[in-house]
């Protein structure tokens, strides 16, 4: 135990609890965020990988849609007013009384989600025995072949759910946004590999000369070249080391050997004389 914890046991407990909370959030948050992203994927994609649409994604999706359905039973429905404006008064009264249609939509979404999730899991089990390997993190393929039609379908579904059951529409929009965020992050990760290769090539060719001031700094990541007040051999060696070139240290070793400090004169101490030898210094003749 740390010494400062001996005088303050309460602080030890608080620090332990805080560290545990950080580890727990760090472990749970990525899984929950991925579950949010995949809550809508099953409606628009199929043949997803086993580890992309896993049991965690199914659990988080069921929780989100169930919680949104529960909120829909307490929230007002904008769809009732819309139906009243277009002349469907009886249906608008049904919707306005108890929000039955919102709950019905929620139960329909939950049922469709569970049914599609079971279908995806059964397909993944059959693919294990397939001779053709498939990546376990694949997003699969779109259920709607035309990309434009897929975008319009997502917009229409979001509008309908936001109008008739706002919590369900919020979950759908949030999930679609997280899906887009994952796509952007993956594109950035893939492109960063190319940028790393380009940066390594530039540094190998121009970093050393840029440090010496012979190449424009904007070609590299440097803010300024090496100071010109440095000794020339030291300046060249530092630039060579940064550019992974051969460093010549012979000149610096020779120069440092030429400036060795002069030895200090030995002092004759009385307690350092050998036994039987006088410590007095005889005068010069």
C-alpha positions, 0 to 999 in steps of 0.5 A: 500500500502507498504510504499516503494511503495509510493516513487516509484509507478513504482516499485509497478506496476512492482511487481504487473505485475511480480506477475500476470505473475507468477500466469498466467504461473503457471496456464497455463503451466501444462495445456499446457504441458498436452496438448502436451502429449495428442496431440499424444495419440488420435492416439494410444489410445481410450476410454480415460477419460473425464478429461484426454482427455478434451477440453484443450487437444483438443485445444492444439493439434489442435494448435500444429498440425496446427502450425507445418503444417504452418511451413512445408509450409515454410521449405525444405522437406528432402523427396523430396531428398529421392524420387529423389535418389530412382528414383521418380523424378517427385514426388520429383519435386512436393514435392520440389516445394511449399512443397505441400506434407508436407502441405498435410500431415499436413492437413491429421494429423489435420483432423485425430486428429479432427475426433478421438477427436470428436469420443472420446468425443462422447464415453465419453458422452455415458459412462455417462449413463453407469451403470459401472463407469469409472475413468475420468483420465484413459488413455484408452486402446491401439488401437494396441493390441501388445505392440511391434507393437505399438512401431514400429508404433510410430517409423515408424510414427516419421521417415516418418513425420521427413523425409517428414514434419520435423515440424510435426515429431518434434511435434509427437516426442515431444508429445511421449516424454511428454507421457513417462514423464507422465508415469514415473512421475506416477510410481514415485508417486505410488512407493513413497507411498510405500517408505513413508510407509517403511520409517515410519515403520523404523523410528518408530522402529529404529529412537530413538535407532539410535539417542542414537547411539545403531543402525547403522545410515545407517538404518535411514536418520540421519547424526549423533547421539545425542552428548554424552556430553548432560545430559543423561536424556535430551539425552534420552528425545530428542530421545524419542520425535523424535521417538514419544515415551513417554518423562519423564520430572519429573527428569529434573523438579526436578533437575531444582527445586534444582538449583533455584537461590538465592533471591537477598537481598532487598534494602531499598529505601527512597522513598519506606518507608511508610509515617511517618516511618523514613528511617534511619537505627538504629545502632546495639547495 
